[in-house]
Amino acid sequence: MKDTFNFLKDSFKGNKELADTILNWNDISYVLPLMYIDIRIYACNQPIDNIVELGTRGGESTVALYSAVYEINTQLDQSAKMTSIDISPECESVRTRLERIGPTDWWTFITGDSAKVEWSDPIDFLLIDTSHEYEQTLKELNKWTPFIKQGGTVWMHDVSVNKGVSEAIHKWLPEQPKDTWKYYEVPTYAGLAWLKKI
Ligand SMILES: C[S@@+](CC[C@H](N)C(=O)[O-])C[C@H]1O[C@@H](n2cnc3c(N)ncnc32)[C@H](O)[C@@H]1O
């Protein structure tokens, strides 16, 4: 475990906010490097338009996703945007954390219900991490997945610990046209479901 800590510290030493967020263990820390690296690799092959996060809380996942957005825009000359949506308006204060990464011009916060907010743009990555209740998760899948680009990804946190999340996936997935989504679960603490649009 100590070696893993040191590896992460070295890898992310240019971004102290990200390193501190990953190393400050909580329920989502385990999957932050996976999502960050997934975005970085994808961005080498195609430009990113939008990353959307449903469920912001104190901004752990926001820091990881925005770190990737900030780096690909400044290093690969892309113009990716990130939008975070949470029912709680206080989550806008996460901007203070993002400012420690760099200017936050590419981040928008929307206060609202994740199943009702208006949206019309293509999405490369979507993180679903809100109430984890069956009905809400199913509404989120139905509302947001039509915007996912081919090759894009939906991550769903807490799939191993919230029945509502896995039940919603197993209701939604068989209703999709054959061979449109690849599904697997990363068996980390709390679990991360991975839906890739093919
Ligand atoms: C598990 S926390 C999110 C954790 C966050 N992704 C992180 O990494 O710190 C769940 C969040 O979802 C929000 N939430 C719950 N129901 C929601 C809804 N219907 N629409 C939008 N946000 C919701 C809560 O206010 C809470 O901040």
The ligand as a Tripos MOL2 file, in Angstrom:
@<TRIPOS>MOLECULE
LIG
   27    29     1     0     0
SMALL
NO_CHARGES

@<TRIPOS>ATOM
      1 C1        -22.2290   10.5590   -3.0200 C.3       1 LIG1
      2 S1        -22.3830   12.2990   -3.0780 S.3       1 LIG1
      3 C2        -21.3550   12.7550   -4.4480 C.3       1 LIG1
      4 C3        -19.9150   12.5850   -4.1710 C.3       1 LIG1
      5 C4        -19.0130   13.2940   -5.1350 C.3       1 LIG1
      6 N1        -19.0980   12.7010   -6.4710 N.3       1 LIG1
      7 C5        -17.5860   13.2740   -4.6270 C.2       1 LIG1
      8 O1        -16.7250   12.6850   -5.2750 O.co2     1 LIG1
      9 O2        -17.3140   13.8590   -3.5810 O.co2     1 LIG1
     10 C6        -24.0030   12.5170   -3.7000 C.3       1 LIG1
     11 C7        -24.3810   13.9220   -4.0860 C.3       1 LIG1
     12 O3        -25.5470   13.8330   -4.8940 O.3       1 LIG1
     13 C8        -26.3810   14.9220   -4.6290 C.3       1 LIG1
     14 N2        -27.7540   14.5590   -5.0390 N.ar      1 LIG1
     15 C9        -28.6240   13.7310   -4.4350 C.ar      1 LIG1
     16 N3        -29.7590   13.6310   -5.1350 N.ar      1 LIG1
     17 C10       -29.6050   14.4080   -6.2310 C.ar      1 LIG1
     18 C11       -30.4220   14.7380   -7.3530 C.ar      1 LIG1
     19 N4        -31.6480   14.2100   -7.4980 N.pl3     1 LIG1
     20 N5        -29.9410   15.5850   -8.2820 N.ar      1 LIG1
     21 C12       -28.7140   16.1190   -8.1610 C.ar      1 LIG1
     22 N6        -27.8850   15.8530   -7.1180 N.ar      1 LIG1
     23 C13       -28.3250   15.0100   -6.1740 C.ar      1 LIG1
     24 C14       -26.2150   15.1850   -3.1350 C.3       1 LIG1
     25 O4        -26.5550   16.5320   -2.8180 O.3       1 LIG1
     26 C15       -24.7300   14.8470   -2.9140 C.3       1 LIG1
     27 O5        -23.9320   16.0140   -2.9830 O.3       1 LIG1
@<TRIPOS>BOND
     1     1     2 1
     2     2     3 1
     3     2    10 1
     4     3     4 1
     5     4     5 1
     6     5     6 1
     7     5     7 1
     8     7     8 2
     9     7     9 1
    10    10    11 1
    11    11    12 1
    12    11    26 1
    13    12    13 1
    14    13    14 1
    15    13    24 1
    16    14    15 ar
    17    14    23 ar
    18    15    16 ar
    19    16    17 ar
    20    17    18 ar
    21    17    23 ar
    22    18    19 1
    23    18    20 ar
    24    20    21 ar
    25    21    22 ar
    26    22    23 ar
    27    24    25 1
    28    24    26 1
    29    26    27 1
@<TRIPOS>SUBSTRUCTURE
     1 LIG1         1 GROUP 0 **** ****
